[in-house]
Amino acid sequence: MSEARKDTPEQEEFRAHARAWLEKNNPPRPDFHPVQNGVEVVTEEHRIYYTAWQKAAYDAGLVGCDYPVEYGGGGKTNCQFIANQEMLRAKTPILAGLIGLGMAAPTILNHGSEELKKRLLPKLLCGEELWCQGFSEPGAGSDLASVQTSAEPLGNNKWVINGHKVWTSTAHFADWMILLARTDKSDRYKGLSYFVVPIKAELEKSVTVRPLIKITGEGGFNEVFFDGLEIDDSYRLGEVGQGWQVAMTTLTHERGAGKMVTPTAGGQEIEPEKALSLKDFPLLKLAQKRIRNGKPALDDPIIRDKVMAMMIRETAIEQSRRLRQVPSLANPERLALQDKLIGTEYLQDSSGIALEVEGISSTLSHFDENAPDDGQWPLTYLNSFGGTIAAGSSEIQKNILGERILGLAKSK
């Protein structure tokens, strides 16, 4: 496998270990249809299968390998991206602990006390304890500083939490939540504090989790209600009033621009006979085989022009991602933020064109056996709106790129 940057001796040895282990231990496809990411882990069958895989990969040293040994990690240097490459290459199952691995872990590592890091990170990395994110509220989405869920001091180093969080992925399975709460109403930013909250132990007591069904008919999202939840002050990350700064660590890693590489696996969900490389261009394949008015849809000059425009964009994205393998060529933060922006908008635009190509058949959902391509195009289109909103909407991403990378004046 040709890599854009040369492996160090430690990385070379680690890559050989990862590849050899995966050849022997990559589990077979489950009886259910494999999911694409941790947000789609919605059934108990899903949870058991994917947490078992995460535990196996962790025990083999492929998850959390860059984290310090004293916090349950592998103590290696820049090896997680290699583990990710090899797991994706082997087309493994996804990792269940998406929120924990990508957001909670780096935030706890950077801002947690020694006690919290030693207590929480090992079980997080191995998948024994799952996490969710308590940021968004009915009145606070991309405008995160409008959070109103409150944390009030009780004395005796205790806080009481009241409020309502929404769009909380995997809360139905989560043991813990990373929570942004208001501790002072007089200041939008300095009035926020950040906590880790044990929600599973308080279910049906002071914590209520209600599922939200998406327009696709799937679950995964939830809303969470806090009614007098008491937690110890030791669960606070950072100082009181520093929640905004701590949250920026979380969001930076959620957008792929943080210092810690998120453990990532997957590819199993793609059936071998349906796997497509970049050169296959799935949208092109669809337009070639879909018959409209007795001809392939691609014969329509308007459809052909739209498909070609998407092919150009897809190739450009792929070439841009190659730059991330050579840090000296561009600002790594820019590349990560840019990739999130252009990648999610491309997915939305290309799947929208796919619905146009499919015509009336695009109204058939992935639950319908008559749906073309198993209904994956309408499913992708409907889910794509979450991608352009999560971790800050596209408009937020453009502001960040303009202000932090290009040095433009702030928009407010």
N, C-alpha and C positions, 0 to 999 in steps of 0.2 A: 504493500500500500504506500503510495507516494504521499508524503506529508509536506505541507508548505514550509514548515520550519523543522529543522533537524532536531530529533529527540536527543536529550542529554542521556548519558549512560543509565541514570536512574529511570528516566522515562522509557528508554528502549527496553530495559528489563521488565518494567511494569507493563508495557504494551504486550510483550510476549506472554507474560503471565495472564493478562486479561483475555487475550485471544485464545490461549490454550484452555482456560477455565470455561469460557463460553462455548467452545466447541463440544465440551462434555456435559455442560450443565444448563444449556438454554432449554427451558421447559417447552413441552408441546403446546399447541393451541388448545385453549379450554373448550368445553362443550358449548359455551355461550359465545356470541360474536365479540371478539376482542375490542376494547374501547381505545380511543385515540389519545386520551390524556387523563390525568388524575381527576379532573372536574367531572368526568363521566362515570366515575366509580359510584354507583347509586344503589346497588343491591348488596346484600350480605354475601352472596356468592362472589361478586366482584371483589369485595373487601378482603375476603379470605384468600382468594387467589393472588391478588396483586400485593398484598402485604407479605405473603409468604415469599414471593419473588424478590421483593425489596430486601427482606431479611437475608435471603440466600446471597444476593449480590453484595450486601453490606458485609456479611461474614467472609466473602471472598476478597474484600478490600476494594470493591468497585464503587461504593457509595460513601461519600464523606472522606475520601482518601486524602484531601488537602487539609482537613481539620486537624488540630492538635490531638495527639494521642490521649492526653489527659481529659479531653472532652469527648472521647469515643471515636475520634477520627483515626486516619491512617498515618498522619504525621509526614506525609510526602509533600513534594514541591511541584506544583503545576502538573499534577497527574490526573485530576478529575476530567479535564477535557479529553484526555486520552481514553479514559474509561468510557466516557460518553461516545466517542467515535467508535469504539469497538462494540459497545452494546447496540448502537444504531446500525452498525455494519452487520451484526449478527441477527438483526430484526427480533429483538427480545420483546417481552411484555413491557408495558409502561411501568413507572414507579408510582405507587399509590400516594405517597406523601408529598404531593406537588406543592402545597402551600407551605408545609413545614420545611422542605428541602430548599425551596427557592426564595422564601421570604422570612420565615421565622428564624431559621438556623443562622443566617448571616447577621440578622439583627441582634439575636441573643449573643452571638459571638462578639459583636462590636460593642454592645451596650449593657449586657447582663453582668451580674455579680459572679464571682467565682462559684459560689454555691449554686446559682441558677444554671450556669454553663455545665457544671458537672452533673447536676441533677436532671436537666432537660435534654441536652444535646444527644447523649448516647441513645436514648429511647426514640428520639425524633429521627435520627439518622437510620436506625435499623427498621423503622416502620412500626415499632411496638405501640407508639402513641402517634395519633394523627392530629393535624392542626387545621384551623380555619382562620380566616382574616376578618376582623371586625372593624372595618373602616367605613364603608358606604352606609348611608342612612336614607330614609325617604326624602329628606331635604338636603342631603350632602353626598354628592357623587364626585364628579370631577372638581367641584368646589369643596374640596375636603376640609378646608378650614372652617366650614359651617357646621361641623359635627356638634351635636347637642346631647348625645348620651353622656350622662354625668357621672363623675366619681367624686364623692364628698368624703372628707376625712371624718372618722368616727372617734378618733383618739385611740390610744393603745396600739398605735401602728396599724390601724385598720382603715379600709375604704369601703364605702357602700356604693354599688353601681346600679343605676336605673337608666333605661332607655331602650332603643329599638335599632337593630342593625338589619340590613337587607342585602340581597344578592350574595349571601354568604355560602360560597361553594364548600361542599363536603361537611357542613356543620352537623349533619345528621349522624356522622361517624366520628366527629372530632372529639378528642380528649381535652384539647386546649385551644384557646383563641388568642391571637395577637390583637389587642384592643386599643384603639385611640379614643380617649374620653376627654370631656371638658372638665377641668378643675378650677377654671376661673372664667366667668362670663364677661369680664371687662376687656379682654384682649383676645382677638381671633386666633392668633398664633401662639403667643406665650401663655394662653389659657388652656393649652392642650397638654395632656400627659399620656404616657404609653405604658401599658400593662400586659402581662401574660396572665390569662385567666383560665382556671380549670373548670370548663363548662360541663363536661360529661358527668362529673360527680354531683352537679347541682341540677341536673335535668328534672323537670316536673316539681322542683322546689322553688328556686329563685331564677331559674333559666328555662325558657320555653323555646323549642326549635320547631318551626312549621315549614314544611316543604313548599316550594314554588314550582309549578309545572310550566316549562317553557313552551313557546309557540310550536316547537317541534314535537311536543307530546312527551318529552323526556323530563326527568328530574335532575337533581344535582345542585340547584340553587335552593337557598332557604332564607327565611327571615328569623331573627333571634331576638327574643324579648328578655330584658333584665328587669327583675322586680325585687330590688333590695338585696342583690348579691353582695356578700361581704367577702373581701379578700385581704390578705396580709400585705403590708407595705413592701415586703421583700419581693413581691411580684412586679414591682415597678421597674421599668428600664429607663435609665437616665434620671435626671433630676425632675422634680415637679416643675411643670411649665416648659420642659424641653421635648415634649411629645412630637412637635412638628419636625425637629431635627432628627429624632430617632426614626420617625415615619419616612423621612427622606432616604434613610438607609434601606428600609424595606422596599420602597418604590423603585429605587435605583436598581436593586437586584431583580425586582419583578420585571423591569424593562430590559434586563439583560446587560446592564452597564456597570454592575457592581464588581468588586474585587474577587469575591468568591464565586467560582463557577458552580452553577446549579447542577447537581446530578441529574442526568437525562438519559432515558432509554426509550425504546419503542421500535415500531416497524412491524411487529407481529400482526397488527390489525390489517395489514395489506396482504391479501391472498396472493401467493406466488404467481398464479396464472394471470393476475390482474395488475401486477406490479409494473409501474411505468417509470422510466428514467426521464431526465430533463429533456432529452432529445425526442421522447415520445409525445410530449405536449398533450396532456389529457384533453384539453379543450379542442385541440385540432383533431384528435381521434374522434371525439364526439361529433364534431361538425362533418367529418368525412363519412361517418356511418349513419347519421340521422337523415332519414328521407323526408323531404318536404316538397309537396307538389310534384312528386314523381322523380325528384332529383336529390342528390346529397345537399344538405344545407350549405355546405362549403361552396357550392356553385353560385349561391346568391352573393353578388359582389359586395353588398353591405355587410353581410355576415362575415365574408372572407376578410374584409378590411378590419373588422373588429377583432377577429381571431388573430390576425397578423400583428395588430397593435399589442395584444396581450402576450404574444410570443416574444416580441421585442422587450416588453417590460419584464417578463420572466427571466429572459437571458441576462438582462441588466442587473436584476436582483441577484442572480446566481454569481455573476462576476463581482458584484459589490461584496458579497459574503466571503469571497476568496480573500479580500483585503484583510478580513478579521484574523486570518491566519498569519499575517505579517504585520505586527503592531507598529513597526516603524513607518509604515506607508501612510497611516492616517490616524486621527484621534480616535482611540478605541471607544470613548463615550459617544462620540458622534455616530460611529458605525452601528453601535447597539441601538441607540435611539432611532436612527434612520431606518434600521432594519425592521423595527417594530412598526413604524409608521407605514413604510412603503409595502411591507409584507402583508399586513392586515388589510390595507386598502386594495392591494392587488387581488387578494383572495375574494374580497367582496365584489369587486368589479368583474373578475373572470367568472365567478359562479353566477353572477347576474346575467352575463352573456350566455352562459350555458343554459339557463332557463329559457332565454329567447330562442336558442337553437332547438331545445326540446319541445317548445310550443305547449300545446294543451297538456301533454304528458308530464310537464313539470309540476302540475298540480297534484300528482300522485306522491304520497309521502313514502319514506323509507320503510313504513310498516306494510305497504302494499306490494304484493308479490309481482304485480304488473308494472311497477315503476322501472323506467330505464336506469341502468347502472345501479340497481338496488336503491334508487332514490337518494343517492349520495349528493347530487348537485343541489336539489332544493334544501337538503339538510345542511350542506355546507353554507349555502347562501343565508339561511335563517340564522345559523350559528355565527356567521361572520360579523354580525353587528355587535356581538359581545366582544370580539377581538378589537374592533375599532373604538370601543369604549373602555375596556378593562385597562388597568394600570395608567389611567389618564387618557382621555379621548384624543383623537387625532389632532384636534385643535390645540389641546394642551401640549402634545408632543411637538407641534410646530412652534409654539411659543418657547418651549425649552430649547429647541435647536437654535432658534433665532437669538435668544437672549444669552444662553450659556456658551454656545459654540461660535456663533457669528458675531456676538457682542453687540447686537442691536438693542435699541432702547426698549425698556419694559413696556408692556401694553397697558399698564395701569399705574 
